Amino acid sequence: MHSFLLLLACASLLAAQERFYVADSGESKVTAVDGVTNRVAGEVPVSAAPQAVAVSIDGRRLFVSNEGKNAVDVVDRLTGKLVRSIPVGRRPGDVLLAPEGRKLFVAVRGMGEVQAIDTATLEKEKSIFAGKEPGGLAVTPDRTRMIVASEGDHKLSVVNIRTESVEFDIPVNGAPVAVAFENDKSLVIHRLFVVLAGDAGIEIMDYAQRKSSGHLPGAAHGAAASPDRRTLWTTGADAVEVYALPELKKIATVPVGKGAGAILFTADGKRVLVTSETEGTLSVIDAAKYREIARIPVGKGPRGIAIAE
């Protein structure tokens, strides 16, 4: 199944069905999973070593970063054909689509910058220097800022999305790779949960004070807060740990595939998606029952996940 399989022949039918897209870093492809049946629906060929994937606001395109070509592949989602490959520099990793969809931000680890790409012209417009080895990118709950995890400088950089400039930095006691948020109903951020490299656990940061307020020990490779703001979910070696908020009491452990890494909630908050890089699977978890309901083989080294609805 290394050639593009029809995600569905009819564009209208495809747009009406939920799809999960997984970047398989060990292969030159993105795997599409049907969100209803939890089965592989097709494969999209891309450049070697894809790292992350995003879906355009209109659902027509996939943006896939890849280390094999040091580029972002732009793929027509309905036909699977390559529209353009945008050079971005050494070791592109995480990607983040701006809330209005006009810009795509790409963390380029080898260049020490985050690049802003115009999604209409498919041209690079600006480089944002937010620290050495930028890794995880996350948009704040109010969708006005982007958090850049700088592994090399042990800090988080808070970037204004409108001006595309760094507003301030938050020092971290380790090398940050991913960030999750705790916020209230008004979208005010209270705490950041910062995943540290090397199984160093999760640093808890007071966002207003811009300093550490605690630590969750143990291996963690990814983190996500539930849309209802009641729980924090973290991925470890072969399981997902669930903590109640705000007290951070562990309430569940959900076994998944080996090498669990990226984690993402569906928009309705009912399911949690987790890639397992060692096992080559995507786990689908029932968020209410804390139970894995599907484990889908997707390819070698799955990393980034995106959802098209």
VENGI-V461525 format. One line per field, one symbol per residue. ss: DSSP state (H for helix, E for strand, L for the rest). psi: psi as a letter, one per 20 degrees, with the letter a starting at -180 (. if undefined). Layout:
# VENGI-V461525
ss->???
psi->???
This chain:
# VENGI-V461525
ss->LLLLLLLLLLHHHHHLLLEEEEEELLLLEEEEEELLLLEEEEEEELLLLEEEEEELLLLLEEEEEELLLLEEEEEELLLLLEEEEEELLLLEEEEEELLLLLEEEEEEHHHLEEEEEELLLLEEEEEELLLLLEEEEEELLLLLEEEEEELLLLEEEEEELLLLEEEEEEELLLLEEEEEEEELLLLLEEEEEEEELLLLLEEEEELLLLEEEEEELLLLLEEEELLLLLEEEEELLLEEEEEELLLLEEEEEEELLLLEEEEEELLLLLEEEEEELLLLEEEEEELLLLEEEEEEELLLLEEEEEEEL
psi->kiqpqphqhphhgghiqppppponhirmrpppppigilqpirqoparqlqhrqqpqhijhqpooqqhhilropopohhijqpgqoopiapmqdqqppqhijiqpppongiikrpppppigikqphqpoojrqmpdqpppqhjkiqppponghjlrppopohgilqpgrqoqqmaoqhqpqqorahjjppgqqoopqrkkjbppopoggilrqjaporrppirqpqqhjjhqppqqbgkrppppqqiikppiqpoparqkpeqppqrhijhqpppqogghlrppppohhilppiqoppiaplpeqqqpp.
